[in-house]
Amino acid sequence: MKVISILKPYRVQIAVALFLMLVELAVELLQPLLIARIIDNGIMKKDLGVVMVWGGVMIGLSLCAFAAGVSNSFYASHVSQNYGYNLRKELFTKIQAFSFENFNQFPATSLITRMTNDVTQMQNTVFMSLRVMLRAPLLIIGGLVMSFIIDARLAIFIAVAVPVLFVFLMWVMKKGGALFKSVQENLDRVNGVMRENLSGIRIIKAFLRSRHEVKRFTEANRKLKSNTAFALRLMESTNPILLLVMNIAILCVLWFGSVQVNTGGGKIGDLVAVINYSTRITSTFSIFSWIIMAFSRAKASGSRISDVLNTEVDLVAPVDSVITRPDFKGEIEFQGVSFHYPGTKKQVLKDISFKAEPGETVAVMGATGSGKSSLFQLIPRLYDVDEGKILLDGMDISRLKLEHLRNAIGLVPQEALLFTGTVKENITWGKENATEEEIKISAENSQIAETIASLPKQYETRIGQKGVNLSGGQKQRLSIARALVRKPKILLLDDSTSALDLKTEGKLLGALKHYPSTILIITQKIATAMEADKILLIENGMLLMEGKHEDLLLRSSLYQQIFQSQFGEESLKHAKGFE
Amino acid sequence: MLKALSEPFRHKRAIVQKVAAQAAVPKRKKEKAKDWRRTLPRIWSYLAREKGRLWLVLLMVVLSSILGLLGPFLIGKAIDNYIVTKDNSGLLRLLAGLLAIYILNSAALWFQNYWMIGIAQNTVFSMRTQLFRHLHKLPIPFFDQRQYGEIMSRVINDIENVSSTLNSSVIQIISSVLTLLGTVGFMLWLSPLLTAVTLIIVPIMFVGMRWITSRTGRLFKEQQRNLGELNGYIEETVSGQRIVKAFCQEERVIAELLDKNDKLKESGFWAQTYSGFIPKLMNVLNNLSFALIAGAGGVLALNGVVTIGTIVVFAEYSRQFTRPLNDLSNQYNTLLSAVAGAERVFEVLDEEEETKDEEGNEELAGVRGEIEFKEVSFSYEEGGNTVNHISFHASPGETVALVGPTGAGKTTIINLLSRFYDAKRGSILVDGREIKGIKRESLREHMGFVLQDPFLFEGTIMENIRFGRLDASDDDVMKAAKEANAHSFITKLANGYGTIVEQDGSGISQGEKQLLSIARAILANPVILVLDEATSSIDTITEMKIQEALHRLMIGKTSFIIAHRLNTVQKADQILVLKNGEILERGSHDDLLKQKGFYFELYNSQLQREIG
């Protein structure tokens, strides 16, 4: 797995960390042995010197182990932090190279989770692996081995108990995993009802449905309660059972140990040591389940991350003959363009052809799902067409350098997406080296300058997280400013004025006329469309009609209906009469 | 162990919630409770309902703590009294006793958990239900003044916090304390001298821990901040990927990410390294005390002060001794955050309920739907919209359109009419009766609402429409859907009326949601109708359907419309033009146009371009 190979450059540090951990472990495993020496050779033989020497050795070893542990902390932390860093870097770089087809495979929220929680998860697992995770199984095995070295006949009892408990533990974990999954579903349900109720509280109050909702909630809550209790009780049973089994093993050790001591075949110190090993094993068992959990989580995280890293980036390398031409006039032509989203069957655009002259404003109208936004996404090549061609200044856009193409375009998406940072940073997002003058002009033209002036620190005001919250309309205007500052040859407005009142929108559209840009604007409002040089009426992915407002008003019944719904019957008569 | 097992699920849950709630549930790190003295008794008042079982749990905890201590002690006895002296029958008796103790110990452990889980789950159940009920009784201003994410966080995270603490921490804390006291007691009784030797490590431990935590606290805060910043950046850029690509900014965002990534690595390294010292410190102290017991114990044994058995017992106890200390410091933090969580839940429970209907408030029956506002004034406490001296009269069946810029007070008037808020001055009359004297429920029973953001809950389409009138038959629902122009799109869905609406309402467009909410209102068939037209852009075809359906819905009802579409306004019997909380102009569409005032201006800004 690629997730693991990222660790490669840190082989040496990993080896050192593991070695240091083994030192620690060795000390811990030696201690019961040493205490046996003290008892058998010191106390039983009344030899003070032996007690002092071995006692001193034990203290010395403890300090060694401490030194090893502390150094281990450095190495483990170094490895894991670098690992996390590199993993994030790989992922993010990969994601930046993604085409939009790739993005369709992973919803944004899932990508974010992979980059945040999953990476942290992996990083912690690496850290813990280098410190305790390997230690627990090694301690159990080591403890067993040591017991066998000291007294094989006594060690047998522990050797029987450990695998039995291990299997038992695995069984409970598996069972528990399934149970907790259903608990999770129950909890999601409870929280879901809660969420619905919070967002719909006005309607619920208005329709007097509180009692109904409380009943729904209580049902879900009750189910959650009983399932949680059941799952937890199962999990909590493991500890008492584990203890009981190990304790019984210890009893056996005691009994047979004393028999051996009686017959002269065993030493008390050895007996004490074996008992000490078994209690150490017992307490290690209790973190075992935690380790299994952590590993299975890491495995899941790892494969989620691998999914991303192994994704093949399938766009958008331009074909061989690249035309290098950073400057355009802005003439756009669609020639028989058809398109469907990768992984779906439905054709969202069928045989679309139209032409927009440089500096023209083209309005695009149509129902939701008719394909307007898809049409927009093809122009900066966020997706590639299936059939037909899109030409910019007569050149096929798939042969242009992607960077040049996109730099000529100012896209304002439907949902105004701003980034955390100052107002200025958000505007200059469109053009890093924009001058103060350019920023001001684009803010004025997008009708946001007044709002900015009223902010506490004007252009330096922070927005987004920990900053000022802007209204929907303000966000829209700011994202228009971001596009305008680039003085784009092509301006794509994807219904980006929906939250503006008519007056502001009018001013905005007026200001746009001074830009030497070809403007394509998706809109639902006739009032906006009327301003355009040309209106495209799209239905079910096909270009239904093309023309000026007056044309469409006469020729298209759909357009008439829309007009009527927005302005009323009388206006329609009035408007037609005017013609 | 329990914690270890349920933790991953909580982790996953956290992601699910975050993703679903979107409205960033604020993460709180171990916040401290403000008022322990008030919060603890209240938590107790929940637990007190389970007094009987709680005593049983306590009994079991005491029992298991004692039995847990008795085990090693008896092993020591076995070595001293029977193995060293080779007394087999005595040993056998003692081992039988030990077996009984072990069985009892495990049983006590099992039962204490069994009962405690029951108590915890019952407590959390009643807390949740109570909270939910209470939320329904809270007045609308409560919801308007708070962020949705914040309430969600209380309801979900804080209660979860309480739940997991009750499940495991309570028992752990009690048993840690008991074990600690018991261990020290036993050790003192066995050999004060050797105890003193063992306890040497305690001050070292405290000093060491202090040294470490004084560094990690700051480092962790910094790491957390850097991580938050980095994750925030990732979230933003990934969800804004379209913009990043369209503006060709890939390299720039990568560079910025690496910068933040670097910072995180730096602070993370030290935080992790230092915090990694803690278990190492506990280990070395364990080992040291073990060595001390062996060495000093050996010396003492040679002098006949202690026996070998005592050394064995001490060796076991010393390990039981550092663990509870460690546990306690961990559990203390969990407990703190749980109390803080409980306090935040109680804060919601303490919010005042919607004022109870006054004594003698009457039912409303046989309403005609005549509405009158007399000199009504109102202001929200914290700024916001204000309305002043609003007076108007609507006859039964009339349509009143409210027009004006954002913040003019349109929504406020609707809020007052439905008694989501109560007017500060003036009076509102329905059929000539003051609405303050009418029961809220009874008033709203006669009102129907179609709001901007239609509330759909997870369930079938059928259930969602039936929400308007719970006793409606399937046929009634379908009839309403037909009238609302919703029938045709519903039947096109895979499962028709049985289609499940997802929690986030996906799969159904905004416009279609509107149609469903109109169907709901048609089914409810109220006398007074409140409409808040959607501003968000709905495609033109659906928009036409909505207009048509609304038109049908409004027939014969007194309707109040917050209007954004000229078409709706033109058809209204009466238009109230609002600005800054006052009625600026009123009259029919034609009247107002003749006045050539504010309305004229508004109207023309939509039409002028056509004429000009």
Interface residues (C-beta under 8 A of the other chain):
Chain A: E24 V27 E28 Q31 L34 I35 I38 I39 G42 I43 M44 K46 L48 V51 M52 W54 G55 G56 M58 I59 L61 S62 L63 A65 F66 G69 V70 N72 S73 F74 A76 S77 H78 S80 Q81 N82 G84 Y85 R88 K89 F92 T93 I95 Q96 A97 F98 F100 F103 A108 T109 L111 I112 T113 M115 T116 N117 T120 F127 R131 V132 M173 G176 F180 V183 Q184 L187 D188 V190 N191 G192 V193 M194 R195 E196 N197 L198 S199 G200 I201 R202 I203 I204 K205 A206 F207 L208 R209 S210 H212 E213 V214 F217 T218 N221 R222 L224 K225 S226 T228 A229 L232 R233 M235 E236 S237 T238 N239 P240 I241 L243 L244 N247 I248 I250 L251 L254 W255 G257 S258 V259 V261 N262 I268 L271 V272 I275 N276 T279 S283 S286 I287 S289 W290 M293 A294 R297 M365 G366 A367 T368 G369 S370 P380 L382 L402 E403 R406 N407 I409 L411 P413 L417 F419 T420 W429 G430 E432 G464 Q465 R486 D495 S498 A499 D501 L502 K503 G506 T523 Q524 K525 A527 M530 E531 H549 L558 Q561 I562 Q564 S565 Q566 F567 G568 E570 S571 A575 F578
Chain B: M1 L2 A4 L5 S6 E7 P8 F9 H11 K12 R13 I15 V16 Q17 V19 A20 A21 G71 I75 A78 I79 Y82 I83 V84 K86 N88 L91 L92 L95 L98 L99 Y102 I103 N105 S106 A107 L109 W110 N113 Y114 I117 G118 Q121 N122 V124 F125 R128 T129 F132 R133 L135 H136 K137 I140 F143 Y148 I151 M152 V155 I156 N167 L227 L230 N231 G232 Y233 I234 E235 E236 T237 V238 S239 G240 Q241 R242 I243 V244 K245 A246 F247 C248 Q249 E250 R252 V253 I254 L257 L258 N261 D262 L264 K265 G268 F269 Q272 T273 Y274 G276 F277 P279 K280 L281 N283 V284 N287 L288 F290 A291 L292 A294 G295 A296 G298 V299 A301 L302 I308 I311 V312 A315 E316 R319 R323 P405 T406 S418 F420 E441 R444 E445 M447 G448 F449 L451 D453 P454 F455 L456 F457 E458 F467 G468 L470 Q503 S509 G511 S517 R520 A524 V530 T535 S536 S537 I538 D539 T540 I541 T542 E543 M544 Q547 R565 L566 N567 Q570 K571 L602 S605 Q606 L607 R609 E610 I611
